[in-house]
Amino acid sequence: MPDRRGSGALSWATTAAFRRHFWQPPRAHGEVVEGREVSFLELFYDLVYVVVVSQAARHLAVDVTWAALGRFAVVFGLVWLAWVNGAVYHDLHGRAEGRTRSYVFLQMGVLALLAVFTAEATAGDGPAFALVYSAYLFLLGWLWYSVRRRDDPVFRPVTTPYIAGVVASATVIGVSALLPPSTRLVVWAAVVVGWLAGITVLDWRNGATRDTSANVGESMVERFDLFTIIVLGEVVVGVVTGIADAGRTPMAVLTGILGLGIGFAYWWSYFDLVGGRPVRHDRGALSRWLVGHLPVTMTIAATGGVMVSMVEHASDGHAPAPAAMVLSVSVAAGVLALVVIASSLADWRDLGHVYRPVSVSLAAAAVVALLLGWLAPPPWLQILLLTLTLGLVWLYGILTWFSSTQPDPTGPSTATGPSTTTPG
């Protein structure tokens, strides 16, 4: 006959073990998981940002003006900051148990609601966007505070200002719901600039005494690479939307297919030159790597938004002003931001003979892009020339790398190349 006491004890022990496993506290600072890879939970979480970014770019797709570009930049900056805070928190403190999953799903629910108001965030949906975004930051503030409660006091000089920044930003943006639209946008811009400045100051203040590899491991680098892929999808969305809106005319189809080339060229340039590489341990390198990703991802998303107008007006022989210049400015700013990211990498020092001339070529590509925007040729021609310009820079970089790996007559070569993977 079964022992009921034993069965009850086993049931109680099993339940207790399940509870301990299901609701574990977050990892404290310093509890680094060596060799950690991006989880399926993080990939699922990032999918919500596909929608949020798409809604942000949609505003630029229907109104290609300098004012619209400025509004898009502010909203995208807020979206990017939300993603960075959520991604960094999970990378440093997340687990695979029920508490982490529950909070991630809660964040996803709030972000899905945020996406509803993102397209018109600078217009009629501004108050709703502000309130939802504020709620999301307060949630992140609580998560960061739950880590601080477990941390060694030695980390508090860093974590306390960070948490204060999250809570203060949540409060300011929440209050901005009561402001007029123009004033609200200025407040949002100030929050974005404040965060970029704060990240830089904290890194410079603490960067000389800590190893950045503890903050930017392979999994964190991979998350930023994956977010870049998310925004690259906006180029595809812009092409498809433009072709559909233009009635699928032959010229629209041709221009759209050429437009995909800019997305492909971005991909090659990013992943073969700066993607998947460790950050240097020098003071300021971490913040330069982080902040540099904002203009890269923002300009790629802006390219996708502007692509709609370029494809729609392909049969007109010219793009409406200032679409051509906005497209070129986006490309120019994006390639210059690649130089900023490259300068933060360990390869910048170890392979300077490759990265420095490639950076000069990227700067030259930015000048060419601006010249093309000023000339405003037919949309198909401008897009083709921009793609060729980016392609030539990539080719120059790869050829420079290959030339550096050729055997040295005086001894074996130690060059390993600018990429952690085989080019192409």
C-alpha positions in Angstrom: 0.0 0.0 0.0 1.5 3.4 -1.0 2.9 5.5 1.9 0.7 8.6 1.8 3.2 10.5 4.0 6.0 9.8 1.5 3.8 10.8 -1.4 2.8 14.0 0.4 6.4 14.8 1.2 7.4 14.2 -2.4 4.6 16.4 -3.6 5.6 19.2 -1.2 9.3 18.9 -2.1 8.4 18.9 -5.8 6.2 22.0 -5.4 8.8 23.8 -3.4 11.5 23.0 -6.0 9.2 24.1 -8.8 8.6 27.4 -7.0 12.3 28.0 -6.5 13.0 27.3 -10.1 10.0 29.2 -11.5 10.5 32.5 -9.6 14.2 33.2 -9.1 15.6 36.6 -8.4 17.5 38.4 -11.2 21.2 37.9 -11.6 23.2 40.5 -9.7 25.9 42.5 -11.3 29.0 40.4 -11.8 27.0 37.1 -12.2 28.2 36.7 -15.8 27.1 33.6 -17.7 30.1 32.7 -19.7 29.4 31.7 -23.3 25.8 32.9 -23.0 23.9 32.9 -26.4 20.9 34.9 -27.3 17.8 33.0 -26.2 14.5 32.3 -28.0 12.8 34.5 -25.4 15.0 37.5 -26.5 14.3 36.8 -30.1 10.6 36.7 -29.4 10.9 40.0 -27.5 12.7 41.7 -30.4 9.9 40.8 -32.8 7.7 43.3 -31.1 10.1 46.0 -32.1 9.6 45.0 -35.7 6.1 46.4 -35.4 7.2 49.5 -33.3 10.0 50.5 -35.7 7.7 49.9 -38.7 5.1 52.2 -37.2 7.7 54.9 -36.6 9.0 54.7 -40.1 5.5 54.9 -41.5 5.2 58.6 -40.5 8.2 59.4 -42.7 6.9 57.3 -45.6 3.8 59.5 -46.0 5.4 62.8 -45.2 9.0 63.2 -46.6 10.0 66.6 -45.3 12.8 67.9 -43.1 10.3 68.5 -40.3 9.0 65.0 -40.6 12.6 63.6 -40.6 13.2 65.5 -37.3 10.0 64.1 -35.7 10.9 60.6 -36.9 14.4 60.9 -35.4 13.0 61.9 -32.0 10.4 59.0 -31.9 13.0 56.5 -33.2 15.4 57.7 -30.5 12.9 56.9 -27.8 12.1 53.5 -29.3 15.8 52.7 -29.5 16.4 53.7 -25.9 13.5 51.5 -24.8 15.0 48.6 -26.7 18.5 49.2 -25.3 17.3 49.3 -21.7 15.3 46.1 -22.1 18.0 44.3 -24.0 20.8 45.2 -21.7 18.8 44.4 -18.6 18.0 40.9 -19.9 21.6 40.3 -21.0 23.1 41.2 -17.7 20.4 40.0 -15.2 17.9 37.8 -17.0 17.5 34.0 -16.5 15.5 31.3 -18.2 12.9 30.8 -15.4 9.3 32.0 -14.9 10.0 35.4 -13.4 12.1 36.5 -16.3 9.6 35.1 -18.8 6.7 36.8 -17.1 8.3 40.2 -17.0 9.4 39.9 -20.6 5.9 39.0 -21.7 4.6 42.0 -19.7 7.1 44.3 -21.5 5.9 42.9 -24.8 2.3 43.6 -24.0 3.2 47.2 -23.1 5.3 47.6 -26.3 2.5 46.2 -28.5 0.2 48.9 -27.0 3.0 51.5 -27.7 3.1 50.4 -31.3 -0.6 51.3 -31.7 0.2 55.0 -30.9 3.7 55.2 -32.6 2.7 56.2 -36.1 0.9 59.3 -34.9 3.0 59.9 -31.8 3.9 63.4 -32.9 0.3 64.2 -33.7 -3.0 63.2 -32.1 -1.7 60.1 -30.4 1.1 61.9 -28.6 -0.5 61.9 -25.1 -1.3 58.2 -25.3 2.2 57.4 -26.6 3.7 59.4 -23.7 1.7 57.6 -21.1 2.4 54.1 -22.4 6.1 54.8 -22.9 6.2 56.2 -19.4 4.6 53.0 -18.0 7.2 51.0 -19.9 10.1 52.9 -18.3 8.6 52.6 -14.8 8.5 48.9 -15.4 12.1 48.8 -16.4 13.0 51.0 -13.4 11.4 48.5 -11.1 13.4 45.7 -12.8 16.7 47.6 -12.4 15.8 48.4 -8.8 15.2 44.7 -8.1 18.8 44.0 -9.2 20.1 46.8 -7.0 18.6 45.3 -3.9 20.8 42.2 -4.5 23.9 44.0 -5.6 27.1 44.4 -3.8 27.3 48.0 -2.6 30.4 48.5 -4.7 28.1 48.7 -7.8 25.8 51.4 -6.4 27.8 54.4 -7.7 27.0 53.2 -11.2 23.5 51.6 -10.7 22.0 54.4 -8.6 22.4 57.2 -11.3 21.2 54.8 -13.9 18.0 53.9 -12.1 17.5 57.5 -11.3 17.8 58.3 -15.0 15.2 55.7 -15.9 12.7 56.9 -13.3 13.2 60.6 -14.1 12.8 59.9 -17.8 9.6 58.0 -17.1 8.2 60.9 -15.0 9.2 63.6 -17.5 7.7 61.7 -20.5 4.5 60.9 -18.5 4.1 64.6 -17.7 4.7 65.5 -21.3 1.3 64.1 -22.1 -0.2 67.3 -20.8 1.9 69.6 -23.0 1.2 71.0 -26.5 2.5 68.8 -29.3 5.5 71.1 -30.3 6.6 71.4 -26.6 6.1 67.7 -26.0 8.4 66.9 -29.0 11.1 69.2 -27.6 10.9 67.4 -24.2 11.2 64.0 -25.9 14.2 65.2 -27.8 15.8 66.4 -24.6 15.3 63.0 -23.0 17.0 61.3 -25.9 19.9 63.7 -25.9 20.1 63.4 -22.1 20.4 59.7 -22.3 23.1 59.8 -24.9 25.1 62.3 -22.8 24.5 60.2 -19.6 25.7 57.0 -21.2 28.8 58.8 -22.4 29.5 60.4 -19.0 29.0 57.2 -17.0 31.3 55.3 -19.4 34.0 57.9 -19.2 33.7 58.2 -15.4 33.8 54.4 -14.8 35.5 53.1 -17.9 39.1 53.2 -16.6 38.3 50.8 -13.7 36.2 48.1 -15.3 36.4 45.5 -18.1 33.9 46.3 -20.8 33.9 42.7 -21.8 31.8 42.1 -18.7 29.2 44.5 -20.1 29.4 43.7 -23.8 29.8 40.0 -24.2 29.1 38.0 -27.4 25.4 37.8 -26.6 25.1 41.6 -26.3 26.9 42.2 -29.5 24.6 39.6 -31.1 21.5 41.5 -29.8 22.7 44.7 -31.4 23.4 42.9 -34.7 19.9 41.4 -34.6 18.4 44.8 -34.1 20.2 46.0 -37.1 18.6 43.2 -39.1 15.2 44.3 -37.8 15.7 47.9 -39.2 17.1 46.5 -42.4 13.7 44.9 -42.9 12.3 48.4 -43.1 14.1 48.8 -46.5 12.2 45.8 -47.8 8.9 47.1 -46.4 9.5 50.5 -48.0 10.2 48.9 -51.4 7.2 46.7 -51.3 4.9 49.5 -50.1 6.2 51.8 -52.8 5.7 49.3 -55.6 2.2 48.6 -54.4 1.3 52.3 -54.1 2.7 53.1 -57.5 0.4 50.6 -59.2 3.2 48.1 -59.9 4.4 49.9 -63.0 7.5 48.6 -64.7 9.6 51.7 -63.6 8.3 51.4 -60.0 9.3 47.7 -59.9 12.7 48.4 -61.4 13.3 51.3 -58.9 12.1 49.1 -56.0 14.4 46.2 -56.9 17.3 48.6 -57.1 16.2 50.0 -53.7 16.7 46.5 -52.2 20.3 46.9 -53.3 20.8 49.7 -50.7 19.6 47.4 -48.0 21.9 44.6 -49.2 24.8 47.1 -49.3 24.1 48.2 -45.8 24.1 44.6 -44.7 27.4 43.8 -46.3 29.0 47.0 -44.9 27.8 46.5 -41.4 28.4 42.8 -40.9 31.7 42.6 -42.7 33.2 45.8 -41.2 31.8 46.2 -37.7 29.2 43.5 -36.8 30.0 40.7 -34.4 33.2 42.1 -33.0 34.4 42.7 -29.4 34.5 46.2 -28.0 37.8 47.6 -26.8 38.4 47.9 -23.0 39.5 51.5 -23.3 37.7 54.4 -21.6 34.9 55.7 -23.8 34.9 52.8 -26.2 31.7 51.2 -24.8 29.6 54.4 -25.0 31.0 55.1 -28.5 29.9 51.6 -29.6 26.4 52.0 -28.0 25.7 55.5 -29.1 27.1 54.8 -32.6 24.4 52.2 -33.2 21.6 54.8 -32.8 22.4 56.7 -36.1 23.2 53.5 -37.9 19.8 51.9 -37.1 17.9 55.2 -37.4 19.3 56.0 -40.8 18.6 52.5 -42.1 15.0 52.8 -40.9 14.7 56.3 -42.4 16.0 54.9 -45.8 13.2 52.4 -45.7 10.6 55.2 -45.0 11.9 57.5 -47.8 12.1 54.5 -50.2 8.3 54.6 -50.4 8.3 58.1 -51.9 11.2 57.3 -54.2 9.5 54.2 -55.7 6.1 55.9 -55.9 7.5 58.7 -58.0 9.8 56.6 -60.1 7.8 57.2 -63.3 7.9 61.0 -62.7 11.5 61.2 -63.6 12.5 62.9 -60.3 11.6 62.5 -56.6 9.7 65.2 -54.9 11.8 67.6 -52.8 13.4 67.0 -50.4 13.1 63.1 -50.7 16.3 62.8 -52.8 18.3 64.8 -50.3 16.7 63.0 -47.3 17.7 59.7 -48.7 21.3 60.8 -49.3 21.6 62.4 -45.9 20.4 59.1 -44.3 23.0 57.1 -46.2 25.8 59.6 -45.5 25.0 59.7 -41.8 24.7 55.9 -41.6 28.2 55.3 -43.1 29.8 57.9 -40.9 28.2 56.2 -37.9 29.9 53.0 -39.0 33.2 54.8 -38.6 32.2 55.7 -35.0 31.4 52.1 -34.2 34.6 50.8 -35.9 36.7 53.2 -33.7 35.4 51.5 -30.6 36.4 48.0 -31.6 39.4 46.0 -30.6 40.1 45.5 -34.3 40.5 49.2 -34.7 43.8 49.0 -32.8 44.8 45.5 -33.9 44.0 46.0 -37.6 44.4 49.7 -37.9 46.2 49.3 -41.3 42.8 48.0 -42.6 40.3 50.0 -40.7 41.8 53.5 -41.0 41.9 53.6 -44.8 38.4 52.0 -45.0 37.1 54.7 -42.7 38.5 57.3 -45.0 36.7 55.6 -47.9 33.4 55.6 -45.8 33.8 59.3 -45.3 34.3 59.8 -49.0 31.2 57.7 -49.7 29.3 60.1 -47.4 30.4 63.1 -49.5 29.4 61.3 -52.7 26.0 60.5 -51.2 25.4 64.1 -50.4 26.4 65.2 -53.9 23.9 62.8 -55.4 21.2 64.1 -53.2 22.0 67.7 -54.3 22.0 66.7 -58.0 18.7 64.8 -57.5 18.9 62.5 -60.5 15.9 60.2 -61.4 15.1 58.0 -58.5 16.3 54.8 -60.1 19.6 56.4 -61.0 20.2 57.9 -57.6 19.4 54.6 -55.8 21.7 52.7 -58.2 24.6 55.1 -57.7 24.2 55.0 -53.9 24.2 51.2 -54.0 27.3 51.2 -56.2 29.0 53.7 -53.9 28.4 51.6 -50.8 29.4 48.5 -52.8 32.7 50.0 -53.9 33.6 50.9 -50.3 32.9 47.4 -49.2 35.0 46.0 -52.0 37.9 48.3 -51.1 37.7 47.2 -47.5 37.7 43.5 -48.4 40.6 44.0 -50.8 42.5 45.9 -48.2 42.0 43.0 -45.8 43.1 40.4 -48.3 46.2 42.4 -49.1 47.1 42.5 -45.4 46.9 38.7 -45.1 49.4 38.0 -47.9 52.6 36.4 -46.7 55.3 38.9 -45.7 58.7 38.1 -47.3 60.4 38.9 -44.0 58.2 36.6 -42.0 54.7 35.1 -41.6 51.8 37.5 -41.6 49.8 37.9 -38.3 46.9 39.8 -39.8 43.5 38.2 -39.2 41.3 40.5 -41.2 38.6 43.0 -40.3 35.9 40.3 -40.0 35.4 37.4 -37.6 33.9 35.5 -40.5 34.9 34.8 -44.0 34.1 37.8 -46.2 31.0 37.5 -48.4 
